[in-house]
Amino acid sequence: MSIGNSPEDERPFEDDREEAGPSVGRALQQARIAAGLTVDDVSSATRVRIAIVHAIEADDFTSCGGDVYARGHIRTLAKAVLLDPAPLLARYDADHGGRPAPTPAAPLFEAERIRPERRGPNWTAAMVAAIVAVIGFVGFTAVKGGDDGGTKTQVADGSKPSTGTSSTPTPKSAKPTDPKPEPSDSAIAAAPQDKVTVQVSAADGRSWISAKDHNGRLLFDGLLKQGESQTFQDSDKINLVLGDAGAIQLYVNGKKIDDDFQPGAVERLTYTKGDPQVG
């Protein structure tokens, strides 16, 4: 018995016992072929397994699980191939000892149908998604607000600089600050003795600078415009890189550094506690 997908390749089997009309299985098979349907098509439409469809078309009802289930399959397959199921059921009852007694405990099984469960909207999931969205928005707002407040001052060891502006690059959205005048010696003379304090001022032009503490943590990395300044403190030392050293005036530990840096020269400097000295 072959399983094919083309109704043209199937041919009804011969049965000499069908003098009174085609058997149940043969009638179903002929109607299926006349409708241009394959066994796969009928199985998909009725949810009756392919093996059971083939068995019923061969008048083998043992795999149905009993007369009640067999009659249900016959009724379902007949509707799928546009046959009246009543004559087929009568023929089946005649060939199998009459119609089975009704089962009051449950309705007759007609087919192995898979009926999707109807579900309402998942309100719980919707509420959870809404709560997550609100929490995310509040968190983003808080973080953004914290970032705006945190850009005012940043120096090593958490201590505030004595003078100067932000020790981190100014955000793009922030308005540029007005250039500040160069600090006087008295303004930085009160630098703590247990720390190294370095103030960088762009006195003669703008310059890119980079500053790190003794652990290598980046304190500042950006461009100082003419008239702007930055102040850094650390418990041990400050490492500087000046992109245009000739435009920079340095104040270390409360003292002005007299240097001969040339315009456009890049200088790498290290300052520690005590008297100013270049490392």
Buried (B, 14 or more C-beta within 10 A) or exposed (E): EEEEEEBEEBEBEEEEEEEEEBBBBBBBBBBBBEBEBBBEBBBEBBEBEBEBBBBBBBBEBEBBEEBBBBBBBBBBBBBBBEBEBEEBBEBBBEEBEEEBEEEEEEEEBBBBEEEEEEEEEEEEEEEEEEEEEEEEEEEEEEEEEEEEEEBEBBBBEEBEBBBBBBBBEBEEEEEEEEBBEBBEEEBBEEBBEEBBBBBBBBBBBBBBBBBBBBEEEEBBEBBBEEBBBBBBBBBEBBBBBBBBBBBBBBBBBBBBBEBEBEEEBEBEBBBBBEEBEBE
